[in-house]
Amino acid sequence: MPSTASSPCLRRSVGGGVGLALAAVTLTATAVPAAAEDYVVQPGDTVSHIARRSGVTVQAIVAANGLDSRAFIRAGQVLSLPTAAPAPAPVAPVPTGTHTVVSGDTVSALATRYGTTVAAIVSANGLDSHAFIRVGQVLTVPGATPTTAAPAPAAAPAPAAGTHTVVSGDTVSALATRYGTTVAAIVSANGLDSRAFIRVGQVLSIPGAATGAPAPAPAGGAVGSTFAGRTYPAHVVAAANENLATLRSVGVPSREEMKSLVAQTARDMGVDPALALAVAYQESGFNHASVSPANAIGTMQVIPSSGDWASDLVGRELNLLDPRDNVTAGVAILRQLVKTAPDLPTAIAGYYQGLAGVQRNGMYADTRRYVASVQTLMSRFA
């Protein structure tokens, strides 16, 4: 859930990456007729789900029907779908098995491969809020036959190290994205401190960077693929950019409006407003038009699989692009973590690292920094 602006959400999906563009419930088989131009909204439908099932982007449906920033629709409403395509045939599930993670694996790809769901894999393995997995990890895969790990793909030869002279505006994370390497590699190669501080005129060694001109930085404020030492799969980054484009196209509330919404939602749901405000500020600075490379969405930086969990917690489908639903999802997760964690620091760590991950591995160094920052912010919002 952490955003690109505040913390390495990438590790958490928010690490391995979840390739779902939006959280949505399953439509009935009759909900979206193939190749139809008009569609009558059924009870429980969301725009994101209709987009996924019909092959139309959320932006296209919003634009074609003049929907507001919440992309709100009602049962019986007739939507115009600019294009439509039949929903893909479901993959038949098979008995539970295991999978040993190899380079390039993501939870979403494994769910597709084994005919199961991201939520099922996350639940079966106690994964953190960003469905982070690591090479060599043995996953229980509900609905999959036992299998041995696929051979790891042959690694491409690493390009030669290069150098970069720091100019005004450079950051280590931006340089890592630009040169196709990682923050950790640059920090290590140059003996940087924990803040990864660099100065104008400093000559940096860039491990794994091809000599010559660097790759261009993402244009127009697009979501990049690398942050805080982790690079996300292309399909996850593509989903993140689609969600960012949707938020920009429909418009979002101001930061002050989002701050008020977070506080009111927390009060309504019985959560300490100072906690919810501190987490929202840490995650996005109350900027709802914020999407991380791990496809963590909006003010509360919730990834789709966590959105599914939050939907279960509140008993209704949540659309993470909708400002109110996004805040509801984040606050619902906080409420559940406070209820189940032994203390508040552990609950805060669970929002970032995943409670099961904290209980299994303890808090990582970056998690401890996240917890300290949130607790400091709580005193500010008290």
C-alpha positions in Angstrom: 0.0 0.0 0.0 2.8 2.5 0.5 3.0 4.9 -2.3 5.9 5.9 -4.5 6.0 9.2 -2.7 6.5 7.8 0.8 7.7 4.2 1.0 8.6 1.1 -1.0 5.1 -0.1 -1.7 6.7 -2.0 -4.5 8.2 -4.5 -2.2 4.8 -5.4 -1.0 2.7 -6.0 -4.1 1.8 -3.0 -3.5 6.4 -6.6 -4.2 5.8 -9.4 -6.6 3.0 -7.5 -8.1 -0.6 -8.2 -8.6 -1.8 -7.9 -12.2 -5.3 -6.8 -11.6 -6.3 -3.4 -12.9 -9.2 -3.0 -10.5 -11.0 -4.7 -7.7 -14.4 -6.0 -8.8 -16.9 -8.7 -8.1 -17.8 -11.5 -10.5 -20.5 -10.8 -13.0 -23.2 -13.3 -13.8 -22.9 -15.1 -17.1 -25.6 -13.1 -18.6 -24.3 -9.7 -17.5 -22.3 -8.7 -20.6 -23.4 -9.9 -24.0 -20.4 -10.2 -26.3 -20.1 -7.6 -29.0 -23.0 -5.5 -27.6 -22.9 -1.7 -27.9 -25.4 -1.1 -25.0 -25.4 -2.8 -21.6 -28.1 -2.7 -18.9 -26.5 -2.4 -15.5 -27.3 -5.4 -13.2 -27.4 -5.3 -9.4 -23.8 -5.5 -8.0 -22.1 -4.3 -11.2 -19.2 -1.9 -11.1 -17.7 0.1 -14.0 -14.4 -1.6 -13.5 -15.9 -5.1 -13.7 -17.9 -4.3 -16.8 -14.7 -2.9 -18.4 -12.8 -6.1 -17.6 -15.5 -8.4 -18.9 -16.3 -6.5 -22.0 -12.8 -5.5 -23.1 -13.5 -1.8 -22.8 -11.4 0.5 -20.7 -12.8 2.2 -17.6 -11.9 5.6 -19.1 -13.8 4.8 -22.3 -17.0 3.8 -20.4 -16.7 6.9 -18.1 -16.2 9.2 -21.1 -18.9 7.6 -23.2 -21.5 7.9 -20.5 -20.5 11.2 -18.8 -20.0 9.5 -15.4 -18.8 11.5 -12.5 -15.5 11.1 -10.6 -16.9 8.1 -8.7 -17.9 6.3 -11.9 -21.2 5.7 -10.1 -23.8 3.5 -11.9 -27.1 2.1 -10.9 -29.1 -1.0 -11.6 -31.2 -0.6 -14.7 -29.0 2.1 -16.2 -28.2 1.6 -19.9 -24.5 2.1 -20.6 -23.0 2.7 -24.0 -19.9 0.5 -24.5 -17.7 1.8 -27.3 -16.4 -1.7 -27.9 -17.0 -5.1 -26.4 -15.5 -8.5 -26.5 -16.5 -11.8 -25.0 -15.2 -12.6 -21.6 -12.3 -15.2 -21.6 -13.3 -18.7 -20.8 -12.5 -19.6 -17.2 -9.7 -22.1 -16.4 -11.0 -25.2 -14.7 -9.5 -25.5 -11.2 -7.6 -28.6 -10.1 -6.6 -29.9 -6.6 -4.4 -27.9 -4.3 -0.6 -28.1 -4.9 2.6 -26.2 -4.3 4.8 -24.0 -6.5 8.4 -22.9 -5.8 8.8 -19.3 -6.9 11.3 -18.6 -9.7 12.5 -15.4 -11.2 9.7 -13.5 -12.9 6.8 -15.1 -11.1 4.0 -12.9 -9.8 1.0 -13.9 -7.8 -1.4 -12.8 -10.6 0.5 -14.8 -13.2 0.5 -17.9 -10.9 -3.3 -17.5 -10.3 -3.9 -17.5 -14.1 -1.5 -20.4 -14.6 -3.1 -22.7 -12.0 -6.7 -21.7 -12.6 -7.1 -20.1 -9.1 -7.4 -16.5 -7.8 -5.0 -14.0 -6.4 -7.0 -13.8 -3.2 -6.9 -17.6 -2.7 -3.1 -17.6 -3.0 -2.7 -14.6 -0.7 -4.9 -16.2 1.9 -3.3 -19.6 1.7 0.2 -18.3 2.2 -0.4 -15.4 4.6 1.1 -13.0 2.2 1.4 -9.3 3.0 -0.8 -6.6 1.7 1.1 -6.3 -1.5 1.2 -10.1 -2.3 5.0 -10.0 -2.3 6.8 -13.2 -3.1 10.5 -14.1 -3.3 12.5 -16.5 -5.4 12.7 -19.9 -3.8 9.6 -19.4 -1.7 7.3 -22.4 -1.7 3.7 -21.4 -2.2 0.6 -23.4 -1.4 -1.6 -22.9 -4.5 -5.3 -23.7 -3.9 -6.9 -25.3 -6.9 -3.6 -26.4 -8.4 -2.1 -29.9 -8.9 1.2 -30.5 -7.0 4.1 -29.4 -9.3 7.8 -28.9 -9.2 9.2 -25.5 -9.9 9.6 -24.5 -13.5 13.2 -24.0 -14.5 14.3 -20.4 -14.0 14.8 -18.6 -17.3 18.3 -18.0 -18.4 19.5 -14.7 -17.1 20.4 -12.1 -19.7 24.0 -10.9 -19.5 24.2 -7.8 -17.3 25.2 -4.7 -19.1 28.5 -3.1 -18.1 28.4 -0.6 -15.2 28.3 3.1 -16.2 28.6 6.4 -14.5 26.3 9.4 -14.1 27.0 12.9 -13.0 24.3 14.2 -10.7 22.4 17.3 -12.0 19.7 19.3 -10.2 16.5 17.3 -9.7 18.1 13.9 -9.8 17.1 11.3 -7.2 18.5 7.8 -6.7 15.1 6.2 -7.3 14.7 8.2 -10.6 18.2 7.2 -11.7 17.5 3.6 -10.9 14.4 3.7 -13.1 16.2 5.6 -15.9 19.1 3.2 -16.1 17.2 0.0 -15.5 19.0 -0.9 -12.2 17.9 -0.7 -8.5 18.1 1.8 -5.7 19.9 -0.7 -3.5 22.5 -1.3 -6.2 23.3 2.4 -6.6 23.4 2.9 -2.8 25.7 0.0 -2.3 28.0 0.9 -5.2 28.5 4.5 -4.1 28.5 4.0 -0.3 25.5 6.2 0.2 23.8 6.7 3.6 20.3 5.4 4.5 18.8 8.5 3.0 20.4 7.8 -0.4 21.5 11.5 -0.4 23.3 12.7 -3.5 24.6 16.1 -4.5 24.8 18.1 -7.8 28.1 17.3 -9.5 28.7 14.0 -7.8 29.8 11.2 -10.1 27.9 8.0 -9.4 28.7 4.5 -10.4 25.6 2.9 -11.9 25.8 -1.0 -11.6 24.1 -2.8 -14.4 23.7 0.3 -16.5 24.6 0.2 -20.1 27.2 2.7 -21.1 26.1 5.6 -23.2 22.7 7.4 -23.1 20.3 6.2 -20.5 16.7 5.2 -21.2 14.3 8.1 -21.2 12.4 8.7 -18.0 8.6 8.1 -18.1 6.9 11.0 -19.8 4.0 13.0 -18.5 4.2 11.8 -15.0 3.5 8.2 -15.9 4.0 5.4 -13.4 7.5 3.9 -13.8 8.5 0.3 -13.3 11.2 0.6 -10.6 11.2 2.0 -7.2 13.2 1.5 -4.0 15.2 -1.4 -5.4 12.4 -3.3 -7.0 11.2 -3.6 -10.6 7.7 -4.6 -11.3 6.4 -6.8 -14.2 5.2 -5.0 -17.3 1.6 -6.0 -16.9 1.4 -4.7 -13.3 2.9 -1.3 -14.4 0.5 -1.2 -17.4 -2.4 -1.7 -15.0 -1.1 1.0 -12.7 -0.8 3.4 -15.6 -4.3 2.6 -16.8 -5.7 3.3 -13.3 -3.7 6.6 -13.1 -5.0 7.6 -16.5 -8.6 6.9 -15.3 -8.1 9.0 -12.1 -6.7 11.9 -14.1 -9.5 11.7 -16.7 -12.4 11.7 -14.2 -10.8 14.1 -11.7 -10.3 13.7 -8.0 -11.1 15.6 -4.8 -8.6 18.1 -3.4 -6.2 17.0 -0.7 -8.1 18.9 1.9 -11.3 17.1 0.8 -9.6 13.7 1.0 -8.2 14.6 4.4 -11.7 15.4 5.7 -13.1 12.2 4.1 -10.4 10.1 5.8 -11.2 11.6 9.2 -15.0 11.2 8.9 -14.8 7.7 7.5 -12.5 6.7 10.4 -14.9 8.1 13.0 -17.9 6.4 11.3 -16.1 3.0 11.3 -14.8 3.3 14.9 -11.1 3.8 14.0 -8.9 6.4 15.6 -8.9 9.3 13.1 -5.3 10.2 14.0 -4.2 6.7 12.9 -6.2 6.8 9.6 -5.0 10.3 8.8 -1.3 9.4 9.6 -1.4 6.4 7.3 -3.1 8.3 4.5 -0.6 11.1 4.7 2.3 8.6 4.8 0.9 6.7 1.9 -0.1 9.5 -0.5 -0.1 12.9 1.2 -3.9 12.7 0.7 -3.4 12.7 -3.1 -6.1 10.4 -4.6 -4.5 10.7 -8.0 -1.6 8.5 -6.8 -0.8 5.1 -8.1 2.4 3.2 -7.4 4.4 0.8 -9.8 2.9 -2.0 -7.7 -0.6 -0.8 -8.7 -1.4 0.5 -5.2 -4.3 2.9 -5.8 -5.4 6.2 -4.4 -5.3 8.0 -1.1 -4.9 4.8 1.0 -2.7 3.1 -1.6 -4.7 -0.1 -1.7 -3.8 -2.8 -4.2 -6.5 -4.8 -5.9 -6.1 -8.0 -3.8 -6.3 -6.0 -0.6 -9.3 -4.2 -2.1 -10.9 -7.7 -2.4 -10.2 -8.4 1.2 -11.6 -5.0 2.3 -14.7 -5.7 0.3 -15.2 -8.9 2.2 -14.6 -7.0 5.5 -17.3 -4.4 4.8 -19.7 -6.8 3.0 -19.9 -4.9 -0.4 -17.9 -4.4 -3.5 -15.4 -1.6 -3.3 -14.1 0.4 -6.3 -10.6 1.5 -5.4 -10.8 4.4 -7.9 -13.8 5.8 -6.1 -12.5 8.2 -3.4 -15.0 7.1 -0.7 -14.5 3.4 -1.5 -10.8 3.7 -1.5 -10.8 5.4 2.0 -13.3 2.8 3.2 -11.0 0.0 2.1 -8.0 1.4 3.8 -9.9 2.2 7.0 -11.5 -1.3 7.0 -8.1 -2.9 6.8 -6.7 -0.7 9.6 -9.7 -1.6 11.8 -9.1 -5.3 11.2 -5.4 -5.0 11.9 -6.0 -3.1 15.1 -8.5 -5.7 16.1 -6.2 -8.7 15.5 -2.6 -7.4 16.1 -1.2 -7.6 19.6 -0.3 -3.8 19.7 -0.6 -0.7 17.6 2.9 -0.7 16.2 2.3 -4.3 14.9 -1.0 -3.2 13.4 0.7 -0.3 11.6 3.5 -2.6 10.4 0.8 -5.0 9.1 -0.6 -2.3 6.8 2.8 -2.0 5.2 4.4 -5.4 5.4 1.3 -7.6 6.0 0.4 -8.9 9.5 1.3 -12.5 8.6 4.7 -11.3 7.3 5.4 -9.3 10.5 4.4 -12.3 12.7 6.5 -14.7 10.6 9.6 -12.6 9.9 9.4 -9.6 12.3 9.5 -6.1 11.0 11.9 -5.3 8.2 14.1 -2.3 8.5 12.0 -0.2 6.2 8.9 -1.4 8.0 10.3 -0.1 11.3 10.9 3.3 9.6 7.4 3.3 8.3 5.9 2.5 11.8 8.0 5.3 13.4 6.9 7.8 10.8 3.2 6.9 11.1 3.4 7.1 14.9 5.0 10.5 14.7 2.3 11.7 12.3 -0.4 10.5 14.6 0.7 13.0 17.2 0.4 15.7 14.5 -3.2 14.7 13.7 -4.3 14.0 17.2 
